[in-house]
Amino acid sequence: MEKRVLFAIFLSFLVLYVYQAFVVKPVPKPAAATASNQASTSTQAPAQTGGQIPTPTPSVPSAVVPPAQAAAPVAADASVTEPSERDVTVETNDLIATFTNRGGRLKSLRLKKYLDPATKQPQQLVEAIPNQPLPFSLQTSNEPATRTLNGALYASNVSGTDAKFEYRDGSVHALKQFHFDATSYMISVTATVEENGKKVTPSIVWGPAVGDAAEVSRYTQPPEAIVDRLDASKPDRLATKDLAKQSVYDGEFRFAGVDDNYFMTVALAPGPSKVSFQSITLPVPEGSKATPRTLVAYSIEPHGDHPIKFFVGPKDFDVLAGIGPDMTRAINFGVFAVIVVPLLRSLKWVHGFIGNWGWSIVLLTVIINAIMFPLRHKSAVSMRKMQEIQPQVKAIQDRYAKFKASDPQKQNMNKELMELYKQRGVNPAAGCVPMLLTFPVLFAMWALLQTSIELRGAPWFGWIHDLSSHDPWYVLPVLMGGTSFWQQKMMPAAGGDPAQQKMMMFMPLFMMFIFLWLPAGALIYYVVTNIWTIGQQYLTNYLIGPPNVRTVRPPAERRLKRATNEQ
């Protein structure tokens, strides 16, 4: 029976590996952005759907614009604009947002509490991509008006955490107002547009998202569309290849936008609206061998004139829960979310005492295995009993080997086996059921350690500088393979097919190669669990003693012994 458990574990990990290797495409490493792409918007004309925005006015150096520097409207012709392009910045406790007054759009958004793994600077969530729209671009059904809305120079005014952009000419009047929550990642956006004196409702275009697309492990979730409808039990997640089937959603949403493994940008409760998605494959520099990156752009068209709130920030469970309990659905915990959430809270509780996420995983793993000690002990005792009666079981099976499965005599074999189990007090399922009960925790920890932003960039000790990335020296995968082999050798030998036994001994080596690129945080859990299981097996063997295996004599020898005794 224990072989079935190990075979089930083998198949489970095989399915996970095949899914990650062949279904989920690895996220390619982003090409380094040049300083000129980040600093200038005059040379890149962000295109709206249906055309490219002209940029006739040259750019000038960036500056943070205080309220006193806001350009006043020109009363002579009733126009509202500014003479030159410049940047304005809004800073809160969590964000540094940089707008360009060309179109009143967002050109940079950095997270102060999260660092880019490569540059160690505040994480950038907006990429200025040539010929692609910047966040908070506007779009209407009038193409010339759309080009004006996103290419004109707006009069800008910043006051604390509020930013206001206004533009007016003879035919178009646009007003954008942004309010940043001082203590969260929320941005409230109000956009009003009039064309020839008639009020129109524009779509708010975000453009390609999100900027944090760097690969830290091949298990990292790439950018994908996420839509949580009010009438749905769980969010819809659309990979870039799925957008060809459906890219437009119309209705009411809890939230809708784009996320990756650790960050997201979504519109919150926008009311009745239409959300459109588009996959964007970024060009690779000439001569580069890098794989093209694919991001997801989105826009939202509200069915009404009201402010829309955006969340742009980390997929931190506590941060999202502070906005609303439904927001935590954005974290893809999988089918065992009901177990993952308590484990995440436990991990954070342990970290509050230790202060190191790596050692917190070690301690939490010890606590989990201590709780599961009775289940594993009961399973080991049951396997030992099965080992002791295995020769008798095999003798009964050999006596009925010549009968087909459909032969009524096979029923007699089952009766004899059940009678043997009853006499020896053995339950064949007792070795499997306790182990199966530990599987949900195993997969829940997998999901937890794959999605927890707390582990992103968190060091452990020595050579492990990022628990969300793979072990650069591959020490942990080798330890996992070695301890798995040791554990396999300690399992009670209960006979069976020699070829199957060899395959089970080969499984630790196979799993070691699968886990070479697993995040270090997850490997810590598996290595510590293996070490604990080995120690528990030694303790169980000491408590129950060596196996008392009975040797079953051949039938001829048993008949001869009975005849001798009768004489």
C-alpha positions as CSV (number, residue, x, y, z in Angstrom):
1,M,0.0,0.0,0.0
2,E,2.9,2.3,0.8
3,K,4.0,2.0,-2.9
4,R,0.7,3.4,-4.0
5,V,1.2,6.4,-1.7
6,L,4.7,7.0,-3.1
7,F,3.5,6.5,-6.6
8,A,0.7,9.0,-6.0
9,I,3.3,11.5,-4.8
10,F,5.4,10.8,-7.8
11,L,2.5,11.4,-10.2
12,S,1.4,14.6,-8.4
13,F,4.9,16.2,-8.7
14,L,5.1,14.9,-12.3
15,V,1.8,16.6,-13.2
16,L,3.0,19.9,-11.5
17,Y,6.3,19.7,-13.4
18,V,4.7,19.0,-16.8
19,Y,2.2,21.8,-16.3
20,Q,4.9,24.4,-15.3
21,A,7.3,23.2,-18.1
22,F,5.0,22.9,-21.0
23,V,1.8,24.9,-20.2
24,V,3.1,27.9,-18.4
25,K,5.6,29.8,-20.5
26,P,8.6,31.1,-18.7
27,V,8.8,34.9,-18.5
28,P,11.8,36.1,-20.4
29,K,14.3,38.5,-18.8
30,P,13.6,42.1,-19.8
31,A,16.0,43.9,-21.9
32,A,17.7,46.7,-20.1
33,A,16.0,50.0,-20.7
34,T,18.1,52.9,-21.8
35,A,18.2,56.1,-19.9
36,S,16.8,58.0,-22.9
37,N,13.7,55.9,-23.0
38,Q,13.0,56.6,-19.3
39,A,13.8,60.3,-19.4
40,S,12.2,61.6,-22.6
41,T,8.7,61.4,-23.9
42,S,9.2,63.6,-26.9
43,T,10.9,60.9,-29.0
44,Q,8.2,58.3,-28.3
45,A,4.7,59.0,-29.5
46,P,2.3,56.8,-27.5
47,A,-0.3,55.4,-29.9
48,Q,-3.9,55.1,-29.1
49,T,-6.1,52.4,-30.7
50,G,-6.4,53.4,-34.3
51,G,-3.5,55.8,-34.7
52,Q,-0.3,57.4,-33.4
53,I,-0.1,60.5,-31.3
54,P,2.0,63.3,-32.7
55,T,4.5,64.9,-30.5
56,P,5.4,68.3,-32.1
57,T,6.7,70.0,-29.0
58,P,10.2,69.2,-27.8
59,S,10.6,68.0,-24.2
60,V,12.4,69.9,-21.4
61,P,14.1,68.7,-18.3
62,S,11.8,67.1,-15.6
63,A,10.8,69.1,-12.6
64,V,8.5,68.8,-9.7
65,V,5.9,71.5,-10.2
66,P,4.6,73.2,-7.1
67,P,1.1,74.8,-7.1
68,A,2.5,78.2,-7.7
69,Q,4.0,77.2,-11.0
70,A,0.8,76.0,-12.6
71,A,0.2,77.8,-15.9
72,A,-2.8,80.1,-15.9
73,P,-5.4,79.9,-18.8
74,V,-5.0,82.4,-21.6
75,A,-8.1,84.6,-21.3
76,A,-7.7,86.1,-24.8
77,D,-8.7,83.0,-26.7
78,A,-10.1,81.0,-23.7
79,S,-7.5,78.3,-24.3
80,V,-5.9,76.4,-21.5
81,T,-2.4,74.9,-22.1
82,E,1.3,75.2,-21.3
83,P,4.1,76.4,-23.5
84,S,6.4,73.4,-23.0
85,E,6.5,69.8,-21.9
86,R,7.5,68.9,-18.4
87,D,7.1,66.3,-15.6
88,V,5.2,66.7,-12.4
89,T,5.6,64.4,-9.4
90,V,3.3,63.3,-6.6
91,E,4.8,61.4,-3.7
92,T,3.1,59.5,-0.9
93,N,4.3,57.1,1.8
94,D,4.2,54.3,-0.6
95,L,4.4,55.7,-4.2
96,I,6.4,58.1,-6.3
97,A,4.3,59.0,-9.3
98,T,5.6,61.0,-12.2
99,F,3.2,62.5,-14.8
100,T,4.0,64.2,-18.0
101,N,1.8,67.2,-18.9
102,R,1.7,65.9,-22.5
103,G,-1.7,64.3,-22.2
104,G,-1.7,64.5,-18.4
105,R,-0.5,60.9,-18.3
106,L,1.5,58.7,-15.9
107,K,5.0,57.9,-17.2
108,S,6.5,56.4,-14.0
109,L,5.2,54.8,-10.9
110,R,7.7,53.5,-8.3
111,L,7.0,51.6,-5.1
112,K,9.1,52.9,-2.3
113,K,8.8,49.7,-0.1
114,Y,9.7,47.2,-2.9
115,L,13.0,47.2,-4.7
116,D,13.9,46.1,-8.2
117,P,16.1,42.9,-7.7
118,A,18.5,44.0,-10.4
119,T,19.0,47.7,-9.6
120,K,18.0,47.8,-5.9
121,Q,16.0,50.9,-6.6
122,P,12.2,51.4,-6.0
123,Q,10.3,49.0,-8.1
124,Q,9.0,50.5,-11.4
125,L,5.5,49.4,-12.4
126,V,5.2,51.6,-15.6
127,E,7.2,51.0,-18.7
128,A,7.5,53.8,-21.3
129,I,7.3,51.7,-24.4
130,P,7.6,53.4,-27.8
131,N,4.3,53.5,-29.8
132,Q,2.3,52.3,-26.8
133,P,-0.1,54.4,-24.6
134,L,0.9,55.5,-21.2
135,P,-1.4,54.9,-18.2
136,F,-4.4,57.2,-18.0
137,S,-4.5,58.0,-21.7
138,L,-8.0,58.8,-22.9
139,Q,-9.8,57.5,-25.9
140,T,-13.0,58.5,-27.6
141,S,-14.8,57.5,-30.8
142,N,-13.4,60.7,-32.5
143,E,-9.9,59.8,-33.6
144,P,-8.7,63.4,-34.1
145,A,-10.0,64.3,-30.7
146,T,-8.2,61.3,-29.2
147,R,-4.9,62.4,-30.7
148,T,-5.5,65.9,-29.2
149,L,-6.4,64.5,-25.8
150,N,-3.1,62.6,-25.5
151,G,-0.7,64.8,-27.4
152,A,-1.7,68.2,-26.1
153,L,0.2,70.1,-23.4
154,Y,-2.1,70.4,-20.3
155,A,-1.9,73.0,-17.7
156,S,-0.8,71.2,-14.5
157,N,-1.3,71.8,-10.8
158,V,-0.1,69.7,-7.9
159,S,-1.2,70.2,-4.4
160,G,-0.1,67.6,-1.8
161,T,-1.4,64.2,-3.0
162,D,-3.7,65.8,-5.7
163,A,-2.8,66.5,-9.3
164,K,-5.0,68.3,-11.8
165,F,-4.5,68.6,-15.6
166,E,-6.6,70.7,-17.9
167,Y,-6.6,71.4,-21.6
168,R,-8.9,73.6,-23.7
169,D,-8.8,74.7,-27.3
170,G,-11.5,75.7,-29.8
171,S,-13.1,72.2,-29.9
172,V,-11.8,70.1,-27.1
173,H,-12.0,70.6,-23.3
174,A,-10.5,67.9,-21.0
175,L,-10.0,67.9,-17.3
176,K,-8.2,65.1,-15.4
177,Q,-8.1,65.0,-11.6
178,F,-6.0,62.5,-9.6
179,H,-6.2,61.8,-5.9
180,F,-3.6,59.6,-4.2
181,D,-4.4,57.9,-0.9
182,A,-1.6,59.0,1.4
183,T,-1.3,55.6,3.1
184,S,-2.2,53.0,0.4
185,Y,-1.8,52.2,-3.3
186,M,-5.1,53.7,-4.3
187,I,-5.5,56.3,-7.1
188,S,-8.8,58.0,-7.7
189,V,-9.2,59.3,-11.3
190,T,-11.9,61.6,-12.7
191,A,-11.8,62.4,-16.4
192,T,-14.3,64.7,-18.1
193,V,-14.2,65.5,-21.8
194,E,-16.2,67.9,-24.0
195,E,-16.0,67.8,-27.8
196,N,-17.5,70.9,-29.5
197,G,-19.4,71.7,-26.3
198,K,-20.9,68.2,-26.1
199,K,-20.0,66.0,-23.1
200,V,-18.6,62.6,-23.9
201,T,-17.4,59.7,-21.7
202,P,-13.9,58.6,-22.6
203,S,-12.2,55.2,-22.1
204,I,-9.3,55.3,-19.7
205,V,-6.4,53.4,-21.2
206,W,-3.7,51.9,-19.1
207,G,-1.4,50.5,-21.7
208,P,1.0,47.5,-21.3
209,A,1.2,46.3,-17.7
210,V,2.8,45.5,-15.4
211,G,6.3,46.6,-15.4
212,D,7.6,44.0,-13.0
213,A,8.0,41.3,-15.6
214,A,11.5,40.1,-14.7
215,E,11.9,36.4,-14.3
216,V,13.0,35.3,-10.8
217,S,12.1,31.7,-11.4
218,R,10.6,29.7,-14.2
219,Y,7.6,29.2,-11.9
220,T,6.8,33.0,-11.8
221,Q,3.4,33.9,-13.1
222,P,3.7,36.1,-16.2
223,P,1.5,39.2,-16.7
224,E,-2.1,38.2,-17.5
225,A,-5.6,39.7,-17.5
226,I,-7.7,39.3,-14.4
227,V,-11.4,40.0,-14.2
228,D,-13.5,39.5,-11.1
229,R,-17.2,39.8,-12.0
230,L,-19.9,40.3,-9.4
231,D,-21.7,37.2,-10.5
232,A,-18.7,35.0,-10.5
233,S,-17.4,32.7,-7.8
234,K,-13.8,33.4,-8.6
235,P,-11.8,35.7,-10.8
236,D,-11.2,34.9,-14.5
237,R,-7.5,34.7,-15.4
238,L,-6.6,35.1,-19.0
239,A,-3.1,34.3,-20.3
240,T,-1.9,36.3,-23.3
241,K,-2.7,33.3,-25.6
242,D,-6.3,33.2,-24.2
243,L,-7.1,36.8,-25.2
244,A,-7.7,35.7,-28.8
245,K,-10.8,33.9,-27.6
246,Q,-12.3,36.7,-25.4
247,S,-10.7,40.1,-24.9
248,V,-13.8,42.2,-24.0
249,Y,-15.9,42.0,-20.8
250,D,-19.0,44.1,-20.2
251,G,-20.8,44.2,-16.9
252,E,-20.1,45.0,-13.3
253,F,-16.8,44.0,-11.7
254,R,-15.2,43.8,-8.2
255,F,-12.0,44.6,-10.0
256,A,-10.5,44.2,-13.5
257,G,-7.0,44.8,-14.8
258,V,-3.6,43.1,-15.2
259,D,-1.5,41.2,-12.6
260,D,1.7,39.2,-12.5
261,N,3.1,37.0,-9.7
262,Y,3.6,39.9,-7.2
263,F,2.1,43.1,-8.5
264,M,-1.1,44.3,-10.2
265,T,-2.9,47.3,-11.6
266,V,-6.7,47.0,-11.5
267,A,-9.8,49.3,-11.6
268,L,-11.9,48.8,-8.4
269,A,-15.7,48.5,-8.6
270,P,-15.9,50.8,-11.7
271,G,-19.7,50.2,-11.9
272,P,-21.3,49.1,-15.2
273,S,-18.4,49.3,-17.7
274,K,-16.6,47.6,-20.5
275,V,-13.1,46.3,-20.1
276,S,-10.9,45.5,-23.1
277,F,-7.6,43.6,-23.1
278,Q,-4.9,43.3,-25.7
279,S,-1.6,41.3,-25.7
280,I,1.4,43.3,-26.6
281,T,4.6,41.5,-27.8
282,L,7.6,43.8,-27.2
283,P,10.3,43.9,-30.0
284,V,13.7,42.4,-29.2
285,P,16.7,44.6,-29.9
286,E,18.4,43.7,-33.2
287,G,21.1,41.1,-32.6
288,S,19.7,40.1,-29.2
289,K,18.9,36.4,-28.5
290,A,16.4,37.2,-25.8
291,T,12.9,35.8,-26.1
292,P,10.3,38.5,-26.9
293,R,8.3,39.6,-23.8
294,T,4.5,39.7,-24.0
295,L,2.6,42.1,-21.8
296,V,-1.2,42.8,-21.5
297,A,-2.7,46.2,-22.2
298,Y,-6.1,47.1,-21.0
299,S,-8.7,50.0,-21.0
300,I,-11.9,50.6,-19.2
301,E,-14.9,52.4,-20.5
302,P,-17.3,53.4,-17.7
303,H,-21.1,53.6,-18.5
304,G,-21.4,56.9,-16.7
305,D,-19.6,60.0,-15.4
306,H,-18.0,59.1,-12.0
307,P,-14.5,58.7,-10.5
308,I,-12.8,55.4,-10.9
309,K,-10.4,54.0,-8.3
310,F,-7.3,52.1,-9.3
311,F,-5.2,49.9,-7.2
312,V,-1.6,49.9,-8.4
313,G,0.7,48.0,-6.0
314,P,1.8,44.7,-4.4
315,K,-0.3,41.6,-4.0
316,D,0.2,41.6,-0.3
317,F,-2.5,39.8,1.5
318,D,-2.8,42.3,4.4
319,V,-2.8,45.3,2.0
320,L,-5.5,43.8,-0.1
321,A,-7.6,42.7,2.9
322,G,-7.4,46.3,4.1
323,I,-9.2,47.4,0.9
324,G,-11.9,44.7,1.1
325,P,-12.1,40.9,1.7
326,D,-12.9,40.3,-1.9
327,M,-9.6,41.9,-3.0
328,T,-7.6,38.9,-1.6
329,R,-9.1,36.8,-4.4
330,A,-6.5,38.4,-6.7
331,I,-3.8,36.3,-5.1
332,N,-3.8,32.9,-6.9
333,F,-3.6,30.6,-4.0
334,G,-5.2,27.7,-6.0
335,V,-7.7,25.1,-4.8
336,F,-6.3,25.0,-1.3
337,A,-6.8,28.7,-0.5
338,V,-8.8,27.7,2.7
339,I,-5.5,26.2,4.0
340,V,-3.1,28.7,2.5
341,V,-4.5,31.7,4.2
342,P,-4.1,30.3,7.8
343,L,-0.6,29.1,6.9
344,L,0.3,32.6,5.6
345,R,-0.9,34.2,8.8
346,S,1.1,31.7,10.8
347,L,4.2,32.4,8.7
348,K,3.8,36.1,9.4
349,W,3.3,35.5,13.1
350,V,6.5,33.4,13.3
351,H,8.3,36.1,11.3
352,G,7.3,38.6,13.9
353,F,9.4,36.8,16.4
354,I,12.4,35.7,14.3
355,G,12.7,38.5,11.7
356,N,14.1,36.4,9.0
357,W,11.8,34.8,6.4
358,G,14.1,31.8,5.7
359,W,14.3,30.8,9.4
360,S,10.6,31.5,9.7
361,I,9.9,28.9,7.0
362,V,12.1,26.4,8.9
363,L,10.3,26.9,12.2
364,L,6.8,26.8,10.6
365,T,7.8,23.6,8.8
366,V,8.9,22.1,12.2
367,I,5.6,23.2,13.7
368,I,3.5,21.7,10.9
369,N,5.4,18.4,11.0
370,A,5.0,18.2,14.7
371,I,1.3,18.6,14.4
372,M,1.2,15.9,11.7
373,F,3.5,13.5,13.8
374,P,0.6,11.3,15.0
375,L,-0.7,10.8,11.4
376,R,2.7,9.8,10.1
377,H,3.4,7.6,13.1
378,K,0.1,5.8,12.6
379,S,0.9,5.3,9.0
380,A,4.4,3.9,9.8
381,V,3.0,1.5,12.3
382,S,0.4,0.3,9.8
383,M,3.0,-0.2,7.2
384,R,5.1,-2.2,9.7
385,K,2.2,-4.5,10.3
386,M,1.7,-5.0,6.6
387,Q,5.4,-5.8,6.2
388,E,5.1,-8.5,8.9
389,I,2.3,-10.3,7.2
390,Q,3.5,-9.7,3.6
391,P,4.9,-13.3,3.2
392,Q,1.5,-14.7,4.2
393,V,-0.3,-12.3,1.9
394,K,1.9,-13.3,-1.0
395,A,1.4,-17.0,-0.2
396,I,-2.4,-16.6,-0.4
397,Q,-2.0,-14.6,-3.7
398,D,0.2,-17.3,-5.2
399,R,-2.3,-20.0,-4.4
400,Y,-4.9,-18.2,-6.5
401,A,-2.6,-16.8,-9.2
402,K,-3.8,-19.4,-11.7
403,F,-7.3,-18.2,-11.5
404,K,-8.6,-15.3,-13.7
405,A,-10.0,-12.2,-12.2
406,S,-13.5,-13.2,-13.2
407,D,-13.2,-16.6,-11.6
408,P,-15.4,-17.1,-8.5
409,Q,-12.3,-18.6,-6.8
410,K,-10.9,-15.1,-6.6
411,Q,-13.6,-14.3,-4.1
412,N,-12.1,-16.9,-1.8
413,M,-8.7,-15.2,-2.0
414,N,-10.3,-12.0,-0.9
415,K,-12.0,-13.7,2.0
416,E,-8.7,-15.3,3.1
417,L,-6.9,-12.0,2.9
418,M,-9.7,-10.2,4.9
419,E,-9.6,-13.0,7.5
420,L,-5.8,-12.6,7.8
421,Y,-6.1,-8.9,8.2
422,K,-8.7,-9.4,10.9
423,Q,-6.6,-11.9,12.8
424,R,-3.4,-9.8,12.7
425,G,-5.3,-6.5,13.4
426,V,-4.2,-4.9,10.2
427,N,-6.1,-2.3,8.2
428,P,-4.8,-2.1,4.6
429,A,-6.0,1.5,4.3
430,A,-4.5,2.7,7.5
431,G,-1.1,3.2,5.9
432,C,-2.5,5.4,3.1
433,V,-5.2,7.5,4.6
434,P,-3.0,9.3,7.2
435,M,-0.5,10.2,4.4
436,L,-3.2,11.4,2.1
437,L,-4.4,13.8,4.8
438,T,-1.0,15.5,4.7
439,F,-1.2,16.2,0.9
440,P,-3.4,19.3,1.2
441,V,-0.9,20.9,3.5
442,L,1.9,19.9,1.1
443,F,0.3,21.6,-1.9
444,A,-0.9,24.5,0.2
445,M,2.7,25.3,1.3
446,W,3.7,25.0,-2.4
447,A,1.1,27.7,-3.3
448,L,2.0,29.8,-0.3
449,L,5.7,29.9,-1.0
450,Q,5.2,30.5,-4.7
451,T,2.9,33.6,-4.3
452,S,4.0,35.3,-1.1
453,I,5.4,38.7,-2.0
454,E,7.1,38.7,1.5
455,L,9.7,36.3,0.1
456,R,10.5,38.5,-2.9
457,G,14.1,39.7,-2.5
458,A,14.2,38.3,1.1
459,P,17.5,36.8,2.1
460,W,18.1,33.7,4.3
461,F,21.8,33.3,5.0
462,G,25.0,32.7,3.1
463,W,24.4,32.3,-0.6
464,I,20.6,32.5,-0.5
465,H,19.9,36.2,-1.2
466,D,16.4,35.9,-2.6
467,L,13.9,33.3,-1.3
468,S,11.7,33.8,-4.4
469,S,14.5,32.8,-6.7
470,H,16.2,29.5,-7.2
471,D,19.3,28.4,-5.3
472,P,22.2,29.8,-7.4
473,W,24.5,27.1,-6.1
474,Y,21.9,24.3,-6.3
475,V,22.7,23.1,-2.8
476,L,19.1,22.9,-1.7
477,P,17.9,20.7,-4.6
478,V,20.8,18.3,-4.0
479,L,19.9,18.2,-0.3
480,M,16.3,17.5,-1.2
481,G,17.3,14.7,-3.6
482,G,19.7,13.1,-1.0
483,T,17.2,13.3,1.9
484,S,14.4,11.9,-0.3
485,F,16.7,8.9,-1.3
486,W,17.6,8.3,2.3
487,Q,13.9,8.5,3.3
488,Q,13.0,6.0,0.5
489,K,15.6,3.5,1.7
490,M,14.1,3.7,5.2
491,M,10.6,2.8,4.0
492,P,9.5,-0.7,5.1
493,A,10.2,-3.2,2.4
494,A,7.1,-5.1,1.7
495,G,8.0,-7.1,-1.5
496,G,6.3,-6.4,-4.7
497,D,7.4,-5.9,-8.3
498,P,11.2,-5.4,-8.4
499,A,10.9,-3.0,-11.4
500,Q,8.5,-0.8,-9.5
501,Q,10.9,-0.8,-6.5
502,K,13.7,0.4,-8.8
503,M,11.5,3.1,-10.2
504,M,10.6,4.3,-6.7
505,M,14.3,4.5,-5.9
506,F,15.0,6.5,-9.0
507,M,12.2,9.0,-8.1
508,P,14.4,11.1,-5.7
509,L,16.9,11.8,-8.5
510,F,14.1,12.7,-10.9
511,M,12.6,15.1,-8.4
512,M,15.9,16.7,-7.7
513,F,16.3,17.7,-11.4
514,I,12.7,18.9,-11.4
515,F,13.3,21.2,-8.4
516,L,16.6,22.7,-9.6
517,W,14.7,25.9,-10.5
518,L,12.2,25.9,-7.6
519,P,12.2,29.0,-5.5
520,A,14.6,28.6,-2.5
521,G,11.8,29.3,0.0
522,A,9.8,26.3,-1.2
523,L,12.9,24.1,-1.2
524,I,13.6,25.0,2.4
525,Y,10.2,23.6,3.3
526,Y,10.8,20.3,1.4
527,V,14.3,19.7,2.7
528,V,13.3,20.4,6.4
529,T,10.2,18.1,5.9
530,N,12.4,15.3,4.6
531,I,14.9,15.7,7.5
532,W,12.0,15.7,10.0
533,T,10.5,12.6,8.4
534,I,13.8,10.7,8.5
535,G,14.2,11.5,12.2
536,Q,10.6,10.5,12.9
537,Q,11.1,7.2,11.1
538,Y,14.1,6.4,13.3
539,L,12.0,7.2,16.4
540,T,9.1,5.1,15.2
541,N,11.5,2.1,14.5
542,Y,12.9,2.5,18.0
543,L,9.4,2.6,19.6
544,I,7.9,-0.4,17.7
545,G,11.1,-2.5,17.4
546,P,12.3,-4.6,14.5
547,P,9.7,-6.3,12.3
548,N,8.6,-9.8,13.2
549,V,8.3,-11.3,9.8
550,R,6.9,-14.9,9.6
551,T,8.3,-17.2,7.0
552,V,5.7,-19.2,5.2
553,R,6.8,-22.7,4.3
554,P,6.0,-24.1,0.8
555,P,2.8,-26.3,0.7
556,A,4.7,-29.5,0.2
557,E,6.8,-28.8,3.3
558,R,3.7,-28.0,5.3
559,R,2.0,-31.4,4.3
560,L,5.2,-33.3,5.2
561,K,5.3,-31.7,8.6
562,R,1.6,-32.5,9.3
563,A,2.2,-36.2,8.2
564,T,5.2,-36.4,10.6
565,N,3.2,-35.0,13.5
566,E,0.4,-37.5,12.8
567,Q,2.8,-40.5,13.1
